[in-house]
Amino acid sequence: MRYVLLLLILFTTALSAFALEVVYPKKEKVSINSKTTFFVGSADADSPLVINGEAVRVHSSGGFAHFVKLNQGDNVFTLKSNGEELVYHIHSTWKPAPPPSKGKKSAPQVNTYPTPKLVYTKDDKTPIRTTPVSAGINRIVHLQKDVPLYIDGELGKFYRVTLGNNEKYWVAKSAVRFSEAAQTVRSAIISKSFKDTGKDLVYTFMLSNKTPYIVKENNDKDFENGLGLNFYNLITKPDTPYELYFPLQHQLFGYSAEFKDDQFILTIRKMPKISPDKPLKNITITVDAGHGGNEKGAIGCLGDCEKDITLDVALKLQKELRRQGANVIMTRETDEKVSLKKRVEITNESDSSIFISIHGNALPDHLNPLEHRGTSVYYYYPQAKNLAQSILNAMNTEAQTQNNGVRQGSFAVVRNTNALSVLVELAYLINPEDNALLINEKFREKCAAAIAHGISNYLKSFVVQ
């Protein structure tokens, strides 16, 4: 009976492989704000595929991708393959930018206040930004709830934060509340203490109340590594930062900075003990399979979900890391939805030294999926850049993926974790060549082995020969 069921499954799969299917656009009638888009799907590799009369190459796996230009308004596309026909209606709301007006257009001006106003952060992880834009690599620090800030102006949806006389930053209006209390709040450092726990260097500052701060990596030209810490709005230094520096004789391996009531605690993780023969032995690593549950992630040419591919690679990576002696923490081991906040909490509560998030790549409508292939690795904090590069090198060499670069990216799971954190985009699900790799069991095994080797090679680089 099981044999009959297996034959039925294989027969059904074979039939579906030859059907004309489109996974993107997701519906036959869509509206998008772009002057280009693409079709991604599957068709009979042995039959011609034509979209609006133009021949489209179908990969031997059955996957295809096709980039198209859109006119303003309604666009109709007819797809034909092996006697099947699909019709898609795509409405483009994109409009060209208006011609530049005569004369020089003035930039938006900050509405400056006569005197600074006092506000407090509403929630933990409130971003303070270098520019008044809610995107990009412009976060200078994340402050906790009830930290007092002085604002001296506004622009659009942002208030301008003034730290001292010269440092100007931005905070979203929605992220702060005005105070009805006194309009002058300064803090004082009451005491300082230090503790070496064996695993961490812990610096504790007792303050009279919370105050803004900024932590900076590699802040001193005399030291290759280390952290700089600036406190602001102190009674003794109201107009300039109170600057401290914490030099290290080794690469940073993660840190955290936070207020617990009026205590400010800076925890710097010491370099773990790395065995020359087994660099991963006893290293705590969190492995994060992207998406899950009803969050499918990107959909591949043949209908495969990113959430399933990432889970499979994550479980293979778990096995490989454990084989090499690592202590592995998983954010999920089944097809379940796990919030970004929970993924961060799992990592931080486990005190992991390294965090690896596994994903499959996709693209917005204005980019051509046929022109993008390969592995990219993202980091947020500079401390993790070399780890990202080591993983990318191993992926390119061992899994033989194309080099799609190491980039700084503002992803919540790498931005809010205390470990050395990176996000690995294995390959492009919407590129037929890459998609064929991702659905291949052997390739996924190579990816897991390569990521493990990338981590191992990074750790090994710190072992004195």
Secondary structure, 3 states (H helix, E strand, C coil): CHHHHHHHHHHHHHHHHCCCEEEECCCCEEEECCCEEEEEEECCCCCCEEECCEEECCCCCCEEEEEEECCCEEEEEEEEECCEEEEEEEEECCCCCCCCCCCCCCCCCCEEEEEEEEEEECCCCEEEECCCCCCCCCEEEEECCCCEEEEEEEECCEEEEEECCCEEEEEEHHHEEECCCCCCCCECEEEEEEEECCCEEEEEEEECCCCCEEEEECCCCCCCEEEEEEECCECCCCCCCEEEEEEECCCCCCEEEEEECCEEEEEEECCCCCCCCCCCCCCEEEEEECCECCECCCECCCCCEHHHHHHHHHHHHHHHHHHCCCEEEECCCCCCCCCHHHHHHHHHHCCCCEEEEEEEECCCCCCCHHHCCCEEEEECCHHHHHHHHHHHHHHHHHHCCCEEEEEECCCHHHHCCCCEEEEEEEEECCCHHHHHHHCCHHHHHHHHHHHHHHHHHHHHCCCCC
